Structure formats: C-alpha cells, structure tokens
Amino acid sequence: MAIVNNASNNGVEDMIPKVEMRKRIARIIAATRFPFIDQTTWGDLKTVVNDEPRFGVEGPDGVVYPSIAILRPDGGLQEVGEVEMEDSVTEVQVPKWRLLSEKTGMGRKVKKLYIYVPEGLEDVAKRLLEENGIEYAGLRTWAIREGQLALTPIVTPDGMVDHRPT
C-alpha cells in the first residue's frame, strides 16, 4: 500500500494511504470548486464525488470513474475533475484523460475537463495533454500546506472566470 506523509498541525507525521488521500482531495475540490462558494451560475448541475464508485464513463476498456463528475439534470456528463497522485501523472493516463475529455460537455471554448496534479508535475501533465491533443478546461496543482489543501491554477484555456487559486 502506497503511503503519503502529511504533517499534521501538531508536527506529528500522519501516514495516509494514497487512495484515501486522493479521495480526501477530491471531496475538498468538489465542495469548494464545483461550484465555487460564490458561484451563482451553477443551476441544476449535480456534483458527484467517486470516493466510492457512483458515476462511471463507459470506455473501450471498461468503465472509468472520474474523481469528480458534474451531471446535467438529464444525467449527462457536463464536467470532470480528475485528481492525480505523484505516481499517476504518466503516459498511462492519456487514454483515460482523452476518454473523459471526449465525454464531457463543452465549456465556453473547450471540453470541461479539469486535471489536478501534485505541485511540481504541472509541466509533465501539460505536455501529456497538449502532445496528445486532449482538450481540457483547466490544469491545476494541489499541495498540502500546514494541513490545508492548496490549489493553484496553471492553465485555464476555457476562461479566466475559472482561474482561481485557493
């Protein structure tokens, strides 16, 4: 089992399995960015966090469960937020990212796929997305700082309204 070191507020090292850390990160992102706290244009969209499989996307190799799925009232997929860990920002993700991009709805200019990668891996993720022609609405980094999740927007091709750090 892979472990993530996460310093707690009291300085004691907590050992958290990567699967659990990924779920926690996805829940926080969903709660604070899908929709943003002050967003008034969310309408009837529904946010689903796949911390346990709830909403899947059928692909050629089976069902893929995105970290965060945003559903339209008709049940169709409007947006995806995909959380990656240190060991998952590789070429292996390209088919999954492509599938999720193809299955999401359109934003202002591009498909509504948001990729969240650990800080320091943004250049790798951007290269993989762009070299493989994967349409995406945002690339973000995440980091744990003093027990808090910090998100930094790197690229936002769909519009600056979604380019918000936390």
Buried (B, 14 or more C-beta within 10 A) or exposed (E): EEEBEEEEEEEEEEEBEBEEBBBBBBBBBBEBBBBBEEEEEEEEBBBBBBBEEEBEBEBEEEEBBBBBBBBBEEEEBBBBBBBBBEEBBEEEBBBBBBBBBEBBBEBEEBBBBBBBBBBEBBEBBBEBBEEBEBBBBBBBBBEBEEEEBEBBBBBBBBEEEBBBEB
